[in-house]
Amino acid sequence: MPTQMAREVAEQPDAVRRTLHALIPQRDAIRALAHGRRRVLFAARGSSDNAAIYGRYLLEVHAGVAGGLVSPSIATHYRSRLDLSDAVVVSVSQSGATEEIVATQEWARDCGAATIAVANVADAPLVAAADLALVTQAGPELAVPATKTYLAQLVAMAVLGTALAPDPTALDHDLDRVAGEVARLLETRVGVDAAVAALRDAEYAVVSGRGLLMGTALETALKLEETCLRPVRGYSYADLRHGPISVVASGVTAVLVAAADGPLLAPMVELAGDLTSRGAGIVGIGGDAAFAAACVVHVPGPGLPETLAPMGTMIPAQLIVEGLARELGLDPDNPRGLAKVTSTDPWKEASR
């Protein structure tokens, strides 16, 4: 019998279609809310934070809008007063009930920001309190690891990033292909079993990506660690190069994620070769033929441009995580020590 996680991973093509159908008509409202404001800041935790990283890169690369991340503790603990009158603050939470994020959104509004909520629950507190809500359409998620809700958040980030671009429709042709690419990757599963075997035998693993794929790398590392109970570190390409690469040696498996095009593809190919020369086993997800040739195990990614590649590249990663958990005799639906509702602070409960 398939796990609940596997069933929810399989539901993602429809989740993408429903979310695009619901959110693309809100582009005009997004543009109107952001009019006259110079920057977009994101507030999130956990997987939602990794989705926000993609949102930030897409805004800066595609829309030419300055983006950044807000640390919720600035609002909830330091209670700093900032001038956010030139900002749109986007609060991202799967449940829309994360108390820390709800409080951060309220703080942002008090500081003069316009607020957008991204959540998967229409009647959530975060949604009710925002100036504008982007409610994703993933449907209820029962497995603890966020899969279809995470992908739906990426779709919301794509809608936001295109809405604020000079031409909001410039990526629409490729956006229309995302659900089909997700379905194709789910059906083919090329290289997934080999990647599971490589990670099963690894003493230690690192995950790395860069630019628009950095959030994907961090989310892959998070899922491997929390679902498969293995020590895994997620690094941006640049951070890995600035020191930690020195400890990469035989026994280490490096998972590298890359888009099929873009200015950072060649550096990821180079990184694969460098890590191989240090004795690491390389599992590559995505990229092009040169990237595949540089990896010991290669799992194909989506046929999407770099700007939208994170929405497809996460699919092979999810399949690998679910398969590895089962291979290790673990329950991917209910990882040890985790629950859908966790506590960020002793006095606050926050939904994952």
C-alpha positions as CSV (number, residue, x, y, z in Angstrom):
1,M,0.0,0.0,0.0
2,P,1.3,3.5,-0.8
3,T,2.1,5.7,2.1
4,Q,0.1,8.8,2.8
5,M,3.1,10.9,1.8
6,A,3.2,9.1,-1.6
7,R,-0.5,9.6,-2.2
8,E,-0.1,13.3,-1.5
9,V,2.9,13.6,-3.7
10,A,0.9,12.0,-6.5
11,E,-1.9,14.6,-6.0
12,Q,0.4,17.5,-7.0
13,P,-0.5,18.0,-10.7
14,D,-4.1,18.7,-9.7
15,A,-2.9,20.9,-6.8
16,V,-0.8,23.0,-9.2
17,R,-3.7,23.4,-11.7
18,R,-6.2,24.4,-9.0
19,T,-3.8,26.8,-7.4
20,L,-2.9,28.5,-10.7
21,H,-6.6,28.8,-11.6
22,A,-7.4,30.4,-8.2
23,L,-4.4,32.8,-8.0
24,I,-3.6,34.1,-11.4
25,P,-6.8,36.2,-11.4
26,Q,-5.4,38.0,-8.4
27,R,-2.5,39.5,-10.2
28,D,-4.2,42.8,-10.7
29,A,-4.9,43.0,-7.0
30,I,-1.3,42.2,-6.1
31,R,-0.1,44.9,-8.4
32,A,-2.5,47.4,-6.9
33,L,-1.5,46.6,-3.4
34,A,2.2,46.9,-4.2
35,H,1.8,50.2,-6.1
36,G,4.2,52.8,-4.8
37,R,6.1,50.3,-2.5
38,R,9.7,49.5,-3.4
39,R,10.4,46.1,-1.7
40,V,8.8,42.8,-0.8
41,L,9.7,41.0,2.5
42,F,8.8,37.5,3.4
43,A,8.0,36.1,6.9
44,A,7.9,32.3,7.3
45,R,9.4,29.3,9.1
46,G,10.5,25.8,8.0
47,S,9.4,24.6,4.6
48,S,7.4,27.9,4.1
49,D,10.7,29.7,4.6
50,N,12.3,27.7,1.8
51,A,9.3,28.5,-0.5
52,A,9.8,32.2,0.4
53,I,13.5,32.0,-0.7
54,Y,12.3,31.1,-4.2
55,G,9.8,34.0,-4.1
56,R,12.6,36.4,-3.2
57,Y,14.9,35.2,-6.0
58,L,12.0,35.2,-8.6
59,L,11.1,38.8,-7.6
60,E,14.7,40.0,-8.0
61,V,15.6,38.0,-11.1
62,H,12.4,38.2,-13.1
63,A,10.4,41.1,-11.7
64,G,13.3,43.5,-10.8
65,V,11.8,44.1,-7.3
66,A,14.0,44.1,-4.3
67,G,13.1,41.2,-1.9
68,G,14.2,40.0,1.5
69,L,13.4,37.8,4.5
70,V,12.0,39.1,7.8
71,S,13.1,37.3,11.0
72,P,9.9,36.7,13.0
73,S,11.8,37.1,16.2
74,I,12.3,40.8,15.4
75,A,8.6,41.2,15.7
76,T,7.8,38.7,18.5
77,H,10.8,38.9,20.8
78,Y,12.8,42.1,20.1
79,R,9.6,44.0,19.2
80,S,11.6,46.4,17.1
81,R,9.8,49.3,15.4
82,L,10.8,49.5,11.7
83,D,9.6,51.8,9.0
84,L,7.9,49.4,6.5
85,S,5.8,52.0,4.8
86,D,7.6,51.2,1.5
87,A,7.2,47.4,1.8
88,V,4.8,44.6,1.1
89,V,5.2,41.9,3.7
90,V,4.2,38.4,2.5
91,S,3.5,36.0,5.4
92,V,3.7,32.3,4.4
93,S,2.2,29.5,6.4
94,Q,0.7,26.2,5.2
95,S,-2.0,26.3,7.9
96,G,-2.3,30.0,8.2
97,A,-2.5,29.5,11.9
98,T,1.2,29.7,12.9
99,E,0.9,32.1,15.9
100,E,4.4,33.5,15.4
101,I,3.7,34.3,11.7
102,V,0.3,35.7,12.5
103,A,1.9,38.0,15.1
104,T,4.6,39.0,12.6
105,Q,2.0,40.0,10.0
106,E,0.2,42.1,12.6
107,W,3.5,43.8,13.6
108,A,4.3,44.4,9.9
109,R,1.0,46.2,9.4
110,D,1.6,48.3,12.5
111,C,4.9,49.3,11.0
112,G,3.2,50.5,7.8
113,A,3.5,47.5,5.5
114,A,0.9,46.3,3.1
115,T,0.3,42.6,3.9
116,I,-0.2,39.5,1.8
117,A,-1.0,36.1,3.3
118,V,-0.1,32.8,1.6
119,A,-1.9,29.9,3.2
120,N,-3.7,26.6,2.3
121,V,-6.7,27.2,4.6
122,A,-9.3,29.8,3.6
123,D,-10.6,30.6,7.0
124,A,-7.2,30.8,8.8
125,P,-6.3,33.7,11.1
126,L,-3.5,34.8,8.8
127,V,-5.8,35.0,5.8
128,A,-8.5,36.9,7.7
129,A,-6.0,39.6,8.9
130,A,-4.2,40.2,5.6
131,D,-4.8,43.0,3.2
132,L,-4.8,40.3,0.4
133,A,-4.8,36.6,0.7
134,L,-3.4,34.0,-1.8
135,V,-5.1,30.8,-0.7
136,T,-3.5,27.8,-2.2
137,Q,-5.6,24.8,-3.3
138,A,-3.6,21.8,-2.3
139,G,-6.4,20.3,-0.3
140,P,-5.9,18.8,3.2
141,E,-2.5,17.4,3.9
142,L,-2.4,14.4,6.4
143,A,1.2,13.3,6.2
144,V,3.5,15.3,8.5
145,P,6.1,16.2,5.8
146,A,4.8,19.1,3.7
147,T,4.7,18.0,0.0
148,K,1.7,19.2,-1.9
149,T,1.3,22.2,0.3
150,Y,4.9,23.2,-0.3
151,L,4.6,22.9,-4.0
152,A,1.4,25.0,-3.9
153,Q,3.3,27.6,-2.0
154,L,5.9,27.7,-4.8
155,V,3.0,28.2,-7.3
156,A,1.9,31.2,-5.2
157,M,5.4,32.6,-5.3
158,A,5.4,32.3,-9.1
159,V,2.1,34.2,-9.3
160,L,3.4,36.9,-7.0
161,G,6.7,37.1,-8.9
162,T,4.9,37.4,-12.3
163,A,2.3,39.8,-11.0
164,L,4.9,42.4,-10.2
165,A,7.0,41.9,-13.3
166,P,6.8,44.5,-16.2
167,D,4.9,41.9,-18.2
168,P,2.9,39.7,-15.9
169,T,2.1,37.2,-18.6
170,A,5.6,36.7,-19.9
171,L,5.9,33.2,-18.2
172,D,2.3,32.1,-18.7
173,H,3.1,29.6,-21.5
174,D,5.6,27.8,-19.2
175,L,3.4,28.2,-16.2
176,D,0.7,26.2,-18.1
177,R,3.2,23.4,-18.5
178,V,4.1,23.0,-14.9
179,A,1.4,20.6,-13.9
180,G,2.2,18.4,-16.9
181,E,5.9,18.3,-16.1
182,V,5.1,17.4,-12.5
183,A,2.9,14.6,-13.7
184,R,5.6,13.3,-16.1
185,L,8.3,13.3,-13.4
186,L,5.9,11.4,-11.1
187,E,5.2,8.8,-13.7
188,T,8.8,8.2,-15.0
189,R,10.8,8.2,-11.7
190,V,14.0,7.9,-13.7
191,G,17.0,7.5,-11.3
192,V,15.0,7.7,-8.1
193,D,15.8,4.1,-7.0
194,A,19.5,4.6,-7.7
195,A,19.5,7.9,-5.7
196,V,17.8,6.1,-2.8
197,A,20.5,3.4,-2.8
198,A,23.3,6.0,-2.9
199,L,21.9,7.9,0.0
200,R,21.1,4.7,2.0
201,D,24.8,3.8,2.0
202,A,26.1,7.4,2.7
203,E,27.8,8.1,6.0
204,Y,26.9,11.8,5.7
205,A,25.1,13.9,3.1
206,V,25.1,17.5,2.0
207,V,22.7,19.2,-0.4
208,S,23.6,22.2,-2.5
209,G,22.0,24.5,-5.1
210,R,22.3,28.1,-6.0
211,G,20.2,31.1,-7.0
212,L,16.6,30.2,-7.9
213,L,17.3,26.6,-6.8
214,M,18.7,27.4,-3.4
215,G,15.4,27.1,-1.7
216,T,14.9,23.7,-3.3
217,A,18.3,22.6,-2.0
218,L,17.4,23.7,1.6
219,E,14.0,22.0,1.4
220,T,15.5,18.8,0.1
221,A,18.0,18.8,3.0
222,L,15.2,19.5,5.5
223,K,13.1,16.7,4.2
224,L,16.0,14.2,4.2
225,E,16.9,15.1,7.7
226,E,13.4,15.2,9.3
227,T,11.9,12.3,7.4
228,C,14.9,9.9,7.0
229,L,16.6,10.9,10.3
230,R,20.0,11.3,8.7
231,P,22.5,14.1,9.4
232,V,22.2,16.3,6.3
233,R,23.4,19.9,5.7
234,G,21.9,22.2,3.1
235,Y,24.2,24.8,1.6
236,S,24.0,27.4,-1.1
237,Y,26.7,26.8,-3.7
238,A,28.6,29.8,-2.4
239,D,28.5,28.8,1.3
240,L,29.7,25.3,0.4
241,R,32.6,26.8,-1.5
242,H,33.6,29.1,1.4
243,G,34.9,26.4,3.8
244,P,32.6,23.4,4.3
245,I,33.8,21.9,1.0
246,S,37.1,21.0,2.8
247,V,35.4,18.3,4.8
248,V,33.8,16.6,1.7
249,A,35.6,13.3,1.2
250,S,35.0,9.6,0.6
251,G,31.8,8.5,2.4
252,V,30.0,11.7,1.8
253,T,27.1,11.9,-0.7
254,A,26.4,15.3,-2.2
255,V,22.9,16.0,-3.6
256,L,23.1,18.8,-6.1
257,V,20.1,20.5,-7.6
258,A,20.2,22.5,-10.8
259,A,18.0,24.0,-13.5
260,A,18.4,23.0,-17.1
261,D,19.5,26.5,-18.1
262,G,20.5,29.8,-16.6
263,P,23.8,31.4,-15.6
264,L,24.4,29.1,-12.6
265,L,24.2,25.8,-14.4
266,A,27.9,25.8,-15.5
267,P,29.1,26.5,-11.9
268,M,27.0,23.6,-10.7
269,V,28.6,21.3,-13.3
270,E,32.0,22.5,-12.1
271,L,31.0,21.8,-8.4
272,A,30.0,18.3,-9.3
273,G,33.4,17.6,-10.8
274,D,35.2,19.2,-7.9
275,L,33.3,17.2,-5.3
276,T,33.8,14.0,-7.3
277,S,37.6,14.6,-7.2
278,R,37.4,14.8,-3.4
279,G,35.8,11.4,-3.3
280,A,32.2,12.3,-2.8
281,G,29.4,10.4,-4.4
282,I,27.2,12.8,-6.4
283,V,23.5,12.6,-6.8
284,G,22.3,15.2,-9.3
285,I,18.8,16.4,-9.7
286,G,17.9,18.3,-12.9
287,G,20.5,20.2,-14.9
288,D,21.5,19.4,-18.5
289,A,23.5,16.6,-20.2
290,A,26.9,18.0,-18.9
291,F,25.5,18.1,-15.4
292,A,24.2,14.5,-15.7
293,A,27.6,13.3,-17.0
294,A,29.3,14.9,-14.0
295,C,27.2,13.0,-11.5
296,V,27.4,9.4,-10.3
297,V,23.6,9.2,-10.1
298,H,21.4,11.5,-12.1
299,V,17.7,12.1,-11.7
300,P,16.2,14.2,-14.5
301,G,14.4,17.4,-13.7
302,P,11.6,19.3,-15.4
303,G,11.7,20.8,-18.9
304,L,11.1,24.2,-17.5
305,P,13.1,27.4,-17.6
306,E,15.2,28.3,-14.5
307,T,12.6,30.8,-13.3
308,L,10.0,28.0,-12.9
309,A,12.3,25.0,-12.4
310,P,11.9,24.8,-8.6
311,M,8.3,23.7,-9.0
312,G,9.4,20.7,-10.9
313,T,12.8,19.9,-9.4
314,M,11.2,19.3,-6.0
315,I,9.3,16.3,-7.3
316,P,12.3,13.9,-7.7
317,A,13.5,15.1,-4.3
318,Q,10.2,14.2,-2.7
319,L,10.2,10.8,-4.4
320,I,13.7,10.1,-3.1
321,V,12.9,11.1,0.4
322,E,9.8,9.0,0.6
323,G,11.6,6.0,-0.9
324,L,14.6,6.4,1.4
325,A,12.5,6.5,4.5
326,R,10.8,3.3,3.5
327,E,14.2,1.7,2.6
328,L,15.4,2.6,6.1
329,G,12.3,1.0,7.7
330,L,10.9,4.4,8.8
331,D,7.4,5.8,8.5
332,P,7.5,8.8,6.2
333,D,4.0,9.8,7.2
334,N,4.9,10.2,10.8
335,P,8.6,11.0,11.3
336,R,9.9,10.4,14.8
337,G,9.6,13.5,17.1
338,L,7.6,15.5,14.6
339,A,4.0,16.5,14.3
340,K,1.9,18.8,12.1
341,V,1.8,21.1,15.1
342,T,5.0,22.0,16.8
343,S,6.2,24.6,19.3
344,T,8.5,27.3,18.2
345,D,8.7,28.7,21.7
346,P,7.5,27.3,25.0
347,W,4.6,29.7,25.1
348,K,3.6,29.5,21.4
349,E,2.3,26.7,19.2
350,A,3.1,26.9,15.6
351,S,1.8,24.7,12.8
352,R,4.5,23.2,10.6
